[in-house]
Amino acid sequence: MRTLVAATLSLLPALAAADGTVTSVEGKAALERGQQSLNVVEAQLVQAGDTLSVQAQSKVQLHFEDDSLFTVPGAAVLRVDAFELPAQGPGKAVYTLVDGGLRTITGRISKNASDVYELHTDLATVTARGSAYAAARCRKVCAGAKPGLYVRAEKGLITLTNGAGTLTLRPGQIAYVGSPESAPGRTLVSPFLDPVFASGFTFDDLIETGSEPPRIEQDLPASPS
């Protein structure tokens, strides 16, 4: 009995540190956590420090504790750098898109001016204030678009910043960054315009563009008591 209690208690810090949950998986993906490599399955917990690697022709969807939603079609690599959602005071959500693309609808973190919300890439950093957007880091030609970073605003205002400049996007506008030394600029050509490419960024039975993210705790496994 003592051994069982000790084993149970040893799980509590990991459970407390959970910041998000995998809501669906199509195909294959892995989660790197420290020295561990875990096969991604539905209802798997995600926490700061995890790196999600989604294989080609696969897709993973995530729900974080602030009610933000992500869909990550492969091939893609996304890292959760920091996630803090205190009961009071500003929240913090920092991610790094290493490769590939994602679509996200931000949650409570990003709604207040004191919140810190950032999506880092090697070409520019995205900040958001109550936004929905898609981002794709194309390292090779993807869906007919040249290599670089593409960001499409869907709701609210989002901002791209690097050492060369800053650009704010309104819904429907698309930005392109070709290198860290080139300022973000608007473009009319992007991988999002390819129907096959864009279909991978849709949310399955969750939400459509322009709607606020619903609370979906009822679709998730109950937390251990």
N, C-alpha and C positions, 0 to 999 in steps of 0.2 A: 504493500500500500504506500509506504514512504517513497519507494522508487517511482511509483506511478504519479504521485503528487509532485515530486521533483521534476519529472519529465513534463508534466502539464504546465507547471510554472515556468519552465524554461522556454515554452512557446509564447508566453505572454508578451515579451518585448517585441518579437517579430510581428505578432498580430497588431499590437498597438501602433507599430510603425507603418502599417499598411495605409497607402494614400489613394489607391485606386483598385479597380477590379477589371479583369478581362470579361467583357460581356458576350463576345462571340469570336470564333476562330474559323477561318476557312483556309484549308491547306496547312502549311507548316510554318512554325515560328519558334524562336528560342528566346529565353530571358537570361541574360548574364547578370549574376548577382555575386559580387566578390569573385571567389574562385569557382562558383557553381555555374553550371549551364543547365537550365531547366526547359523542358519542352512546354510550350505554352498551351494551356487548356482553358476551357471556359470556366469562369468563376475564380480563376487564379488571382491572387493578390499581387499588387504592384506597389513598389515603394521607392523613395528617393535613392538614387544610386544605381537603379536597375537600367540595363540597356536592352531594348527590344529589337531583335533582328527578324524581319519578316522575309520569307523566301519569295522568289518570283512566282507569280500567279496565285498568291495567297493574300489573305487580308485579316487584320486583327482590329477589333473595336474595343475601346477602353472607356470606362466611366470613372472619373475622379471624385473625391469627397466634396468638392465644391460644386458638383453637378456639371463640370465640363465634360465634353465628349470628344473623343478622337476616333477617326478611322484611318488606318495605316495600311495601304495596299503595298505589296512587295513588288520588286525588291526594295527594302528600305531599312534604315537603322535609326532608331529614336532613343535618346537617353533622357531619363528623368534626373535632372541635376539637383533640384530642391523643390520641396512642397511643404508649405506651412499654412495651416488653417486654424488659427487660434480662435477661441470662443469670442474674444474681443480684440479689436485692433486690426491692423492691416495684415493681409495674407501675402504669401509669396509662392509663385509657381515659375520655375525656370526649367526649360527643356533645351536639348540640343538635337537638331535634325542633322545627323551625320551624312545621310545619303537617302535618296528616294523622296517620297512625298507623304503628305498627310493632309487631312481636312479636320478642322476642329471648330467647335462652338464653345466659347469660353464660358466659365461658370461664375461663381461669386467672386473669385479672385480675378480681378480686372475691372470690376464695376466701380471701385472707389479710387480716387486719385492717389491715395496713400498705398494702394496695393502695388506689389512688384510682379509684373507678368512679362516674361521674355522668352522668345524662341531664338536660340542662337544657331547660326550656321557659320561656316568658314568665310562667307562672303558678306554677310550683314546680319543684324539683329532685328527681330520683329518684336514690337511692343503693341499691346492692344488695350482698348478701353471698351469693354462690353461688345466684343466683335465675334463674328464668324468669318473664317477665312480658310484658304487652302494655300499650301506651300509645297514647292517641289524643287529639290536640289538635284539637277540633272548633271551628272558628271560626264555623260556621253550624250549624243543626240537622242532625245526622247520624244516620241510622237511627232517627229518632224521639227522640233524646236532645238535650237543650238544649246550647247552646255551653258550652265549658269544657274542662278536662283530665280525662281518665279514665285510671286505671291499674288493671290487674287483676293480682294476684299469682297465679302458677301453681306456683312452687316456691321454697322458702326464704323469707327475709324481705326485704321491700323497704320503703323509707322515703321518704315525701314530705315535703319541707320548704319553707316559704316564710316571709316575714316575719311571718306571723300564727300559725304553729304547725307542729307536726310530727305525722305519723301513720305508724305501722308497720302493714303489712298481712301477713297470713298467707295461705297458699294458698286460693284461692277467693274472697277478699275483693276488693271493688272500691272505689276511692276516687274522689272528685270534688273538683275545685277550680274555683270559678267566677271568681275574680279574685285578683290578688296580695295583696289586703287581706283575703281570707277564708281561714281555716284549712282544710286538707284534712280532708274528712269521708267516712265510709263511705256508700255508696249501693247501692240494689238495682236501680236503673235505669241502664243504660248502653248504648252502641252495640254492645258486644260480645255482647249478648243477641240481636241481630238475626242470624239464620242467614246471610243473604246478606252482610251486612257482615263478620261473623266469618270467613266462608270465605276472605276475602282474606288473612287473617293466618296461614294454615296453611303449614307447611313442606312442600315437594314432595320426597318420597322421601328425607328427611333424618332427621327425628326427630319423635317424638311427645312431648306434654307429660309431664313427669315423668322423662324419661330424661336421662342425661348426654350431652353432645355428643360424637359420635364423631370420631375423627381422620379427615379425608377428603382427606388429601394425594393419595391415589391417584386421586382424581377431578379433580385440578387439574393444569394443565400444569406440566411440570418447570421448575424455575428454570434460567436460563441459567448455564452453567458458566464 
